[in-house]
């Protein structure tokens, strides 16, 4: 039972970090992009979002 709860908690923690961590990183990057280079904010944020999703996809694919 203890191993089950530990594995469940670790899976849940990994889910939280991978989803909300990515969202927070994207929002921080978008805020910095608008602040420092307004002309390229949309494009650079879109490229960063694609990079984050591809990186998370490779991470989850490698994990299983």
mmCIF file of the N, C-alpha and C atoms, coordinates in Angstrom:
data_MODEL
# 
_entry.id   MODEL 
# 
loop_
_atom_site.group_PDB 
_atom_site.id 
_atom_site.type_symbol 
_atom_site.label_atom_id 
_atom_site.label_alt_id 
_atom_site.label_comp_id 
_atom_site.label_asym_id 
_atom_site.label_entity_id 
_atom_site.label_seq_id 
_atom_site.pdbx_PDB_ins_code 
_atom_site.Cartn_x 
_atom_site.Cartn_y 
_atom_site.Cartn_z 
_atom_site.occupancy 
_atom_site.B_iso_or_equiv 
_atom_site.pdbx_formal_charge 
_atom_site.auth_seq_id 
_atom_site.auth_comp_id 
_atom_site.auth_asym_id 
_atom_site.auth_atom_id 
_atom_site.pdbx_PDB_model_num 
ATOM 1   N N  . UNK A 1 1  ? 0.829  -1.191 0.000   1.00 0.00 ? 1  UNK A N  1 
ATOM 2   C CA . UNK A 1 1  ? 0.000  0.000  0.000   1.00 0.00 ? 1  UNK A CA 1 
ATOM 3   C C  . UNK A 1 1  ? 0.875  1.256  0.000   1.00 0.00 ? 1  UNK A C  1 
ATOM 4   N N  . UNK A 1 2  ? 1.941  1.218  0.784   1.00 0.00 ? 2  UNK A N  1 
ATOM 5   C CA . UNK A 1 2  ? 2.822  2.376  0.870   1.00 0.00 ? 2  UNK A CA 1 
ATOM 6   C C  . UNK A 1 2  ? 3.514  2.639  -0.480  1.00 0.00 ? 2  UNK A C  1 
ATOM 7   N N  . UNK A 1 3  ? 3.952  1.572  -1.142  1.00 0.00 ? 3  UNK A N  1 
ATOM 8   C CA . UNK A 1 3  ? 4.581  1.732  -2.454  1.00 0.00 ? 3  UNK A CA 1 
ATOM 9   C C  . UNK A 1 3  ? 3.599  2.288  -3.475  1.00 0.00 ? 3  UNK A C  1 
ATOM 10  N N  . UNK A 1 4  ? 2.342  1.846  -3.405  1.00 0.00 ? 4  UNK A N  1 
ATOM 11  C CA . UNK A 1 4  ? 1.316  2.348  -4.308  1.00 0.00 ? 4  UNK A CA 1 
ATOM 12  C C  . UNK A 1 4  ? 1.106  3.843  -4.096  1.00 0.00 ? 4  UNK A C  1 
ATOM 13  N N  . UNK A 1 5  ? 0.998  4.272  -2.845  1.00 0.00 ? 5  UNK A N  1 
ATOM 14  C CA . UNK A 1 5  ? 0.795  5.688  -2.561  1.00 0.00 ? 5  UNK A CA 1 
ATOM 15  C C  . UNK A 1 5  ? 2.008  6.517  -2.976  1.00 0.00 ? 5  UNK A C  1 
ATOM 16  N N  . UNK A 1 6  ? 3.192  5.980  -2.748  1.00 0.00 ? 6  UNK A N  1 
ATOM 17  C CA . UNK A 1 6  ? 4.407  6.691  -3.132  1.00 0.00 ? 6  UNK A CA 1 
ATOM 18  C C  . UNK A 1 6  ? 4.475  6.854  -4.649  1.00 0.00 ? 6  UNK A C  1 
ATOM 19  N N  . UNK A 1 7  ? 4.179  5.787  -5.385  1.00 0.00 ? 7  UNK A N  1 
ATOM 20  C CA . UNK A 1 7  ? 4.204  5.861  -6.852  1.00 0.00 ? 7  UNK A CA 1 
ATOM 21  C C  . UNK A 1 7  ? 3.121  6.806  -7.358  1.00 0.00 ? 7  UNK A C  1 
ATOM 22  N N  . UNK A 1 8  ? 1.942  6.748  -6.755  1.00 0.00 ? 8  UNK A N  1 
ATOM 23  C CA . UNK A 1 8  ? 0.858  7.640  -7.169  1.00 0.00 ? 8  UNK A CA 1 
ATOM 24  C C  . UNK A 1 8  ? 1.227  9.097  -6.918  1.00 0.00 ? 8  UNK A C  1 
ATOM 25  N N  . UNK A 1 9  ? 1.825  9.368  -5.760  1.00 0.00 ? 9  UNK A N  1 
ATOM 26  C CA . UNK A 1 9  ? 2.229  10.737 -5.446  1.00 0.00 ? 9  UNK A CA 1 
ATOM 27  C C  . UNK A 1 9  ? 3.310  11.223 -6.406  1.00 0.00 ? 9  UNK A C  1 
ATOM 28  N N  . UNK A 1 10 ? 4.280  10.379 -6.717  1.00 0.00 ? 10 UNK A N  1 
ATOM 29  C CA . UNK A 1 10 ? 5.346  10.771 -7.637  1.00 0.00 ? 10 UNK A CA 1 
ATOM 30  C C  . UNK A 1 10 ? 4.808  11.011 -9.047  1.00 0.00 ? 10 UNK A C  1 
ATOM 31  N N  . UNK A 1 11 ? 3.867  10.182 -9.485  1.00 0.00 ? 11 UNK A N  1 
ATOM 32  C CA . UNK A 1 11 ? 3.241  10.391 -10.794 1.00 0.00 ? 11 UNK A CA 1 
ATOM 33  C C  . UNK A 1 11 ? 2.460  11.708 -10.827 1.00 0.00 ? 11 UNK A C  1 
ATOM 34  N N  . UNK A 1 12 ? 1.743  11.995 -9.743  1.00 0.00 ? 12 UNK A N  1 
ATOM 35  C CA . UNK A 1 12 ? 0.976  13.233 -9.660  1.00 0.00 ? 12 UNK A CA 1 
ATOM 36  C C  . UNK A 1 12 ? 1.908  14.444 -9.624  1.00 0.00 ? 12 UNK A C  1 
ATOM 37  N N  . UNK A 1 13 ? 2.986  14.353 -8.868  1.00 0.00 ? 13 UNK A N  1 
ATOM 38  C CA . UNK A 1 13 ? 3.951  15.451 -8.802  1.00 0.00 ? 13 UNK A CA 1 
ATOM 39  C C  . UNK A 1 13 ? 4.601  15.684 -10.165 1.00 0.00 ? 13 UNK A C  1 
ATOM 40  N N  . UNK A 1 14 ? 4.918  14.608 -10.878 1.00 0.00 ? 14 UNK A N  1 
ATOM 41  C CA . UNK A 1 14 ? 5.498  14.741 -12.218 1.00 0.00 ? 14 UNK A CA 1 
ATOM 42  C C  . UNK A 1 14 ? 4.501  15.398 -13.168 1.00 0.00 ? 14 UNK A C  1 
ATOM 43  N N  . UNK A 1 15 ? 3.233  15.030 -13.045 1.00 0.00 ? 15 UNK A N  1 
ATOM 44  C CA . UNK A 1 15 ? 2.192  15.640 -13.874 1.00 0.00 ? 15 UNK A CA 1 
ATOM 45  C C  . UNK A 1 15 ? 2.096  17.143 -13.601 1.00 0.00 ? 15 UNK A C  1 
ATOM 46  N N  . UNK A 1 16 ? 2.085  17.512 -12.323 1.00 0.00 ? 16 UNK A N  1 
ATOM 47  C CA . UNK A 1 16 ? 1.983  18.928 -11.978 1.00 0.00 ? 16 UNK A CA 1 
ATOM 48  C C  . UNK A 1 16 ? 3.175  19.723 -12.495 1.00 0.00 ? 16 UNK A C  1 
ATOM 49  N N  . UNK A 1 17 ? 4.362  19.193 -12.291 1.00 0.00 ? 17 UNK A N  1 
ATOM 50  C CA . UNK A 1 17 ? 5.563  19.912 -12.716 1.00 0.00 ? 17 UNK A CA 1 
ATOM 51  C C  . UNK A 1 17 ? 5.622  20.021 -14.232 1.00 0.00 ? 17 UNK A C  1 
ATOM 52  N N  . UNK A 1 18 ? 5.276  18.954 -14.927 1.00 0.00 ? 18 UNK A N  1 
ATOM 53  C CA . UNK A 1 18 ? 5.387  18.995 -16.388 1.00 0.00 ? 18 UNK A CA 1 
ATOM 54  C C  . UNK A 1 18 ? 4.324  19.889 -17.022 1.00 0.00 ? 18 UNK A C  1 
ATOM 55  N N  . UNK A 1 19 ? 3.119  19.915 -16.490 1.00 0.00 ? 19 UNK A N  1 
ATOM 56  C CA . UNK A 1 19 ? 2.083  20.750 -17.107 1.00 0.00 ? 19 UNK A CA 1 
ATOM 57  C C  . UNK A 1 19 ? 2.155  22.193 -16.619 1.00 0.00 ? 19 UNK A C  1 
ATOM 58  N N  . UNK A 1 20 ? 2.086  22.394 -15.315 1.00 0.00 ? 20 UNK A N  1 
ATOM 59  C CA . UNK A 1 20 ? 2.078  23.758 -14.800 1.00 0.00 ? 20 UNK A CA 1 
ATOM 60  C C  . UNK A 1 20 ? 3.445  24.416 -14.910 1.00 0.00 ? 20 UNK A C  1 
ATOM 61  N N  . UNK A 1 21 ? 4.499  23.632 -14.836 1.00 0.00 ? 21 UNK A N  1 
ATOM 62  C CA . UNK A 1 21 ? 5.833  24.188 -15.051 1.00 0.00 ? 21 UNK A CA 1 
ATOM 63  C C  . UNK A 1 21 ? 5.989  24.716 -16.457 1.00 0.00 ? 21 UNK A C  1 
ATOM 64  N N  . UNK A 1 22 ? 5.465  23.980 -17.428 1.00 0.00 ? 22 UNK A N  1 
ATOM 65  C CA . UNK A 1 22 ? 5.526  24.432 -18.822 1.00 0.00 ? 22 UNK A CA 1 
ATOM 66  C C  . UNK A 1 22 ? 4.691  25.692 -19.024 1.00 0.00 ? 22 UNK A C  1 
ATOM 67  N N  . UNK A 1 23 ? 3.519  25.728 -18.431 1.00 0.00 ? 23 UNK A N  1 
ATOM 68  C CA . UNK A 1 23 ? 2.653  26.905 -18.566 1.00 0.00 ? 23 UNK A CA 1 
ATOM 69  C C  . UNK A 1 23 ? 3.315  28.131 -17.953 1.00 0.00 ? 23 UNK A C  1 
ATOM 70  N N  . UNK A 1 24 ? 3.898  27.968 -16.772 1.00 0.00 ? 24 UNK A N  1 
ATOM 71  C CA . UNK A 1 24 ? 4.568  29.092 -16.111 1.00 0.00 ? 24 UNK A CA 1 
ATOM 72  C C  . UNK A 1 24 ? 5.775  29.549 -16.929 1.00 0.00 ? 24 UNK A C  1 
ATOM 73  N N  . UNK A 1 25 ? 6.550  28.604 -17.456 1.00 0.00 ? 25 UNK A N  1 
ATOM 74  C CA . UNK A 1 25 ? 7.709  28.969 -18.276 1.00 0.00 ? 25 UNK A CA 1 
ATOM 75  C C  . UNK A 1 25 ? 7.280  29.733 -19.525 1.00 0.00 ? 25 UNK A C  1 
ATOM 76  N N  . UNK A 1 26 ? 6.192  29.307 -20.152 1.00 0.00 ? 26 UNK A N  1 
ATOM 77  C CA . UNK A 1 26 ? 5.696  29.997 -21.348 1.00 0.00 ? 26 UNK A CA 1 
ATOM 78  C C  . UNK A 1 26 ? 5.223  31.405 -21.001 1.00 0.00 ? 26 UNK A C  1 
ATOM 79  N N  . UNK A 1 27 ? 4.513  31.555 -19.889 1.00 0.00 ? 27 UNK A N  1 
ATOM 80  C CA . UNK A 1 27 ? 4.041  32.883 -19.493 1.00 0.00 ? 27 UNK A CA 1 
ATOM 81  C C  . UNK A 1 27 ? 5.197  33.812 -19.145 1.00 0.00 ? 27 UNK A C  1 
ATOM 82  N N  . UNK A 1 28 ? 6.202  33.297 -18.460 1.00 0.00 ? 28 UNK A N  1 
ATOM 83  C CA . UNK A 1 28 ? 7.374  34.120 -18.133 1.00 0.00 ? 28 UNK A CA 1 
ATOM 84  C C  . UNK A 1 28 ? 8.093  34.535 -19.410 1.00 0.00 ? 28 UNK A C  1 
ATOM 85  N N  . UNK A 1 29 ? 8.279  33.589 -20.323 1.00 0.00 ? 29 UNK A N  1 
ATOM 86  C CA . UNK A 1 29 ? 8.941  33.914 -21.584 1.00 0.00 ? 29 UNK A CA 1 
ATOM 87  C C  . UNK A 1 29 ? 8.142  34.954 -22.359 1.00 0.00 ? 29 UNK A C  1 
ATOM 88  N N  . UNK A 1 30 ? 6.828  34.809 -22.402 1.00 0.00 ? 30 UNK A N  1 
ATOM 89  C CA . UNK A 1 30 ? 5.995  35.773 -23.131 1.00 0.00 ? 30 UNK A CA 1 
ATOM 90  C C  . UNK A 1 30 ? 6.093  37.159 -22.499 1.00 0.00 ? 30 UNK A C  1 
ATOM 91  N N  . UNK A 1 31 ? 6.089  37.218 -21.177 1.00 0.00 ? 31 UNK A N  1 
ATOM 92  C CA . UNK A 1 31 ? 6.230  38.509 -20.502 1.00 0.00 ? 31 UNK A CA 1 
ATOM 93  C C  . UNK A 1 31 ? 7.565  39.167 -20.789 1.00 0.00 ? 31 UNK A C  1 
ATOM 94  N N  . UNK A 1 32 ? 8.624  38.376 -20.771 1.00 0.00 ? 32 UNK A N  1 
ATOM 95  C CA . UNK A 1 32 ? 9.941  38.927 -21.092 1.00 0.00 ? 32 UNK A CA 1 
ATOM 96  C C  . UNK A 1 32 ? 10.034 39.333 -22.557 1.00 0.00 ? 32 UNK A C  1 
ATOM 97  N N  . UNK A 1 33 ? 9.409  38.560 -23.430 1.00 0.00 ? 33 UNK A N  1 
ATOM 98  C CA . UNK A 1 33 ? 9.439  38.890 -24.856 1.00 0.00 ? 33 UNK A CA 1 
ATOM 99  C C  . UNK A 1 33 ? 8.743  40.219 -25.127 1.00 0.00 ? 33 UNK A C  1 
ATOM 100 N N  . UNK A 1 34 ? 7.614  40.441 -24.500 1.00 0.00 ? 34 UNK A N  1 
ATOM 101 C CA . UNK A 1 34 ? 6.887  41.696 -24.700 1.00 0.00 ? 34 UNK A CA 1 
ATOM 102 C C  . UNK A 1 34 ? 7.678  42.862 -24.117 1.00 0.00 ? 34 UNK A C  1 
ATOM 103 N N  . UNK A 1 35 ? 8.357  42.622 -23.003 1.00 0.00 ? 35 UNK A N  1 
ATOM 104 C CA . UNK A 1 35 ? 9.106  43.693 -22.356 1.00 0.00 ? 35 UNK A CA 1 
ATOM 105 C C  . UNK A 1 35 ? 10.341 44.096 -23.154 1.00 0.00 ? 35 UNK A C  1 
ATOM 106 N N  . UNK A 1 36 ? 11.088 43.127 -23.650 1.00 0.00 ? 36 UNK A N  1 
ATOM 107 C CA . UNK A 1 36 ? 12.393 43.431 -24.226 1.00 0.00 ? 36 UNK A CA 1 
ATOM 108 C C  . UNK A 1 36 ? 12.427 43.506 -25.747 1.00 0.00 ? 36 UNK A C  1 
ATOM 109 N N  . UNK A 1 37 ? 11.611 42.752 -26.441 1.00 0.00 ? 37 UNK A N  1 
ATOM 110 C CA . UNK A 1 37 ? 11.608 42.852 -27.910 1.00 0.00 ? 37 UNK A CA 1 
ATOM 111 C C  . UNK A 1 37 ? 10.176 42.684 -28.409 1.00 0.00 ? 37 UNK A C  1 
ATOM 112 N N  . UNK A 1 38 ? 9.464  43.814 -28.404 1.00 0.00 ? 38 UNK A N  1 
ATOM 113 C CA . UNK A 1 38 ? 8.037  43.818 -28.735 1.00 0.00 ? 38 UNK A CA 1 
ATOM 114 C C  . UNK A 1 38 ? 7.759  43.370 -30.164 1.00 0.00 ? 38 UNK A C  1 
ATOM 115 N N  . UNK A 1 39 ? 8.653  43.707 -31.082 1.00 0.00 ? 39 UNK A N  1 
ATOM 116 C CA . UNK A 1 39 ? 8.400  43.393 -32.494 1.00 0.00 ? 39 UNK A CA 1 
ATOM 117 C C  . UNK A 1 39 ? 8.347  41.892 -32.737 1.00 0.00 ? 39 UNK A C  1 
ATOM 118 N N  . UNK A 1 40 ? 9.105  41.132 -31.950 1.00 0.00 ? 40 UNK A N  1 
ATOM 119 C CA . UNK A 1 40 ? 9.222  39.695 -32.185 1.00 0.00 ? 40 UNK A CA 1 
ATOM 120 C C  . UNK A 1 40 ? 8.538  38.859 -31.100 1.00 0.00 ? 40 UNK A C  1 
ATOM 121 N N  . UNK A 1 41 ? 7.717  39.483 -30.269 1.00 0.00 ? 41 UNK A N  1 
ATOM 122 C CA . UNK A 1 41 ? 7.142  38.790 -29.111 1.00 0.00 ? 41 UNK A CA 1 
ATOM 123 C C  . UNK A 1 41 ? 6.246  37.623 -29.524 1.00 0.00 ? 41 UNK A C  1 
ATOM 124 N N  . UNK A 1 42 ? 5.352  37.837 -30.481 1.00 0.00 ? 42 UNK A N  1 
ATOM 125 C CA . UNK A 1 42 ? 4.433  36.763 -30.868 1.00 0.00 ? 42 UNK A CA 1 
ATOM 126 C C  . UNK A 1 42 ? 5.170  35.596 -31.504 1.00 0.00 ? 42 UNK A C  1 
ATOM 127 N N  . UNK A 1 43 ? 6.047  35.901 -32.422 1.00 0.00 ? 43 UNK A N  1 
ATOM 128 C CA . UNK A 1 43 ? 6.767  34.837 -33.121 1.00 0.00 ? 43 UNK A CA 1 
ATOM 129 C C  . UNK A 1 43 ? 7.695  34.058 -32.211 1.00 0.00 ? 43 UNK A C  1 
ATOM 130 N N  . UNK A 1 44 ? 8.444  34.772 -31.369 1.00 0.00 ? 44 UNK A N  1 
ATOM 131 C CA . UNK A 1 44 ? 9.378  34.072 -30.484 1.00 0.00 ? 44 UNK A CA 1 
ATOM 132 C C  . UNK A 1 44 ? 8.635  33.260 -29.430 1.00 0.00 ? 44 UNK A C  1 
ATOM 133 N N  . UNK A 1 45 ? 7.504  33.766 -28.957 1.00 0.00 ? 45 UNK A N  1 
ATOM 134 C CA . UNK A 1 45 ? 6.720  33.004 -27.985 1.00 0.00 ? 45 UNK A CA 1 
ATOM 135 C C  . UNK A 1 45 ? 6.126  31.760 -28.631 1.00 0.00 ? 45 UNK A C  1 
ATOM 136 N N  . UNK A 1 46 ? 5.667  31.877 -29.868 1.00 0.00 ? 46 UNK A N  1 
ATOM 137 C CA . UNK A 1 46 ? 5.129  30.700 -30.565 1.00 0.00 ? 46 UNK A CA 1 
ATOM 138 C C  . UNK A 1 46 ? 6.211  29.645 -30.773 1.00 0.00 ? 46 UNK A C  1 
ATOM 139 N N  . UNK A 1 47 ? 7.409  30.080 -31.145 1.00 0.00 ? 47 UNK A N  1 
ATOM 140 C CA . UNK A 1 47 ? 8.514  29.132 -31.311 1.00 0.00 ? 47 UNK A CA 1 
ATOM 141 C C  . UNK A 1 47 ? 8.871  28.487 -29.977 1.00 0.00 ? 47 UNK A C  1 
ATOM 142 N N  . UNK A 1 48 ? 8.869  29.281 -28.906 1.00 0.00 ? 48 UNK A N  1 
ATOM 143 C CA . UNK A 1 48 ? 9.166  28.734 -27.580 1.00 0.00 ? 48 UNK A CA 1 
ATOM 144 C C  . UNK A 1 48 ? 8.105  27.723 -27.151 1.00 0.00 ? 48 UNK A C  1 
ATOM 145 N N  . UNK A 1 49 ? 6.835  28.005 -27.429 1.00 0.00 ? 49 UNK A N  1 
ATOM 146 C CA . UNK A 1 49 ? 5.755  27.068 -27.094 1.00 0.00 ? 49 UNK A CA 1 
ATOM 147 C C  . UNK A 1 49 ? 5.946  25.753 -27.844 1.00 0.00 ? 49 UNK A C  1 
ATOM 148 N N  . UNK A 1 50 ? 6.262  25.830 -29.116 1.00 0.00 ? 50 UNK A N  1 
ATOM 149 C CA . UNK A 1 50 ? 6.519  24.605 -29.885 1.00 0.00 ? 50 UNK A CA 1 
ATOM 150 C C  . UNK A 1 50 ? 7.697  23.834 -29.305 1.00 0.00 ? 50 UNK A C  1 
ATOM 151 N N  . UNK A 1 51 ? 8.751  24.544 -28.949 1.00 0.00 ? 51 UNK A N  1 
ATOM 152 C CA . UNK A 1 51 ? 9.917  23.899 -28.350 1.00 0.00 ? 51 UNK A CA 1 
ATOM 153 C C  . UNK A 1 51 ? 9.551  23.200 -27.041 1.00 0.00 ? 51 UNK A C  1 
ATOM 154 N N  . UNK A 1 52 ? 8.763  23.859 -26.197 1.00 0.00 ? 52 UNK A N  1 
ATOM 155 C CA . UNK A 1 52 ? 8.369  23.263 -24.911 1.00 0.00 ? 52 UNK A CA 1 
ATOM 156 C C  . UNK A 1 52 ? 7.525  22.017 -25.141 1.00 0.00 ? 52 UNK A C  1 
ATOM 157 N N  . UNK A 1 53 ? 6.561  22.082 -26.049 1.00 0.00 ? 53 UNK A N  1 
ATOM 158 C CA . UNK A 1 53 ? 5.714  20.915 -26.292 1.00 0.00 ? 53 UNK A CA 1 
ATOM 159 C C  . UNK A 1 53 ? 6.487  19.754 -26.898 1.00 0.00 ? 53 UNK A C  1 
ATOM 160 N N  . UNK A 1 54 ? 7.406  20.046 -27.798 1.00 0.00 ? 54 UNK A N  1 
ATOM 161 C CA . UNK A 1 54 ? 8.228  18.976 -28.371 1.00 0.00 ? 54 UNK A CA 1 
ATOM 162 C C  . UNK A 1 54 ? 9.126  18.368 -27.300 1.00 0.00 ? 54 UNK A C  1 
ATOM 163 N N  . UNK A 1 55 ? 9.721  19.214 -26.462 1.00 0.00 ? 55 UNK A N  1 
ATOM 164 C CA . UNK A 1 55 ? 10.586 18.710 -25.395 1.00 0.00 ? 55 UNK A CA 1 
ATOM 165 C C  . UNK A 1 55 ? 9.798  17.850 -24.409 1.00 0.00 ? 55 UNK A C  1 
ATOM 166 N N  . UNK A 1 56 ? 8.598  18.289 -24.040 1.00 0.00 ? 56 UNK A N  1 
ATOM 167 C CA . UNK A 1 56 ? 7.773  17.481 -23.135 1.00 0.00 ? 56 UNK A CA 1 
ATOM 168 C C  . UNK A 1 56 ? 7.337  16.186 -23.801 1.00 0.00 ? 56 UNK A C  1 
ATOM 169 N N  . UNK A 1 57 ? 7.051  16.244 -25.080 1.00 0.00 ? 57 UNK A N  1 
ATOM 170 C CA . UNK A 1 57 ? 6.685  15.029 -25.803 1.00 0.00 ? 57 UNK A CA 1 
ATOM 171 C C  . UNK A 1 57 ? 7.816  14.022 -25.815 1.00 0.00 ? 57 UNK A C  1 
ATOM 172 N N  . UNK A 1 58 ? 9.034  14.489 -26.084 1.00 0.00 ? 58 UNK A N  1 
ATOM 173 C CA . UNK A 1 58 ? 10.183 13.585 -26.055 1.00 0.00 ? 58 UNK A CA 1 
ATOM 174 C C  . UNK A 1 58 ? 10.418 13.037 -24.653 1.00 0.00 ? 58 UNK A C  1 
ATOM 175 N N  . UNK A 1 59 ? 10.212 13.883 -23.640 1.00 0.00 ? 59 UNK A N  1 
ATOM 176 C CA . UNK A 1 59 ? 10.412 13.436 -22.259 1.00 0.00 ? 59 UNK A CA 1 
ATOM 177 C C  . UNK A 1 59 ? 9.422  12.330 -21.906 1.00 0.00 ? 59 UNK A C  1 
ATOM 178 N N  . UNK A 1 60 ? 8.148  12.539 -22.223 1.00 0.00 ? 60 UNK A N  1 
ATOM 179 C CA . UNK A 1 60 ? 7.140  11.537 -21.883 1.00 0.00 ? 60 UNK A CA 1 
ATOM 180 C C  . UNK A 1 60 ? 7.274  10.285 -22.744 1.00 0.00 ? 60 UNK A C  1 
ATOM 181 N N  . UNK A 1 61 ? 7.687  10.437 -23.997 1.00 0.00 ? 61 UNK A N  1 
ATOM 182 C CA . UNK A 1 61 ? 7.887  9.279  -24.863 1.00 0.00 ? 61 UNK A CA 1 
ATOM 183 C C  . UNK A 1 61 ? 9.060  8.434  -24.369 1.00 0.00 ? 61 UNK A C  1 
ATOM 184 N N  . UNK A 1 62 ? 10.124 9.093  -23.945 1.00 0.00 ? 62 UNK A N  1 
ATOM 185 C CA . UNK A 1 62 ? 11.299 8.387  -23.435 1.00 0.00 ? 62 UNK A CA 1 
ATOM 186 C C  . UNK A 1 62 ? 10.990 7.710  -22.103 1.00 0.00 ? 62 UNK A C  1 
ATOM 187 N N  . UNK A 1 63 ? 10.132 8.336  -21.325 1.00 0.00 ? 63 UNK A N  1 
ATOM 188 C CA . UNK A 1 63 ? 9.812  7.833  -19.983 1.00 0.00 ? 63 UNK A CA 1 
ATOM 189 C C  . UNK A 1 63 ? 9.053  6.505  -20.046 1.00 0.00 ? 63 UNK A C  1 
ATOM 190 N N  . UNK A 1 64 ? 8.235  6.288  -21.069 1.00 0.00 ? 64 UNK A N  1 
ATOM 191 C CA . UNK A 1 64 ? 7.382  5.097  -21.104 1.00 0.00 ? 64 UNK A CA 1 
ATOM 192 C C  . UNK A 1 64 ? 7.974  4.000  -21.872 1.00 0.00 ? 64 UNK A C  1 
# 
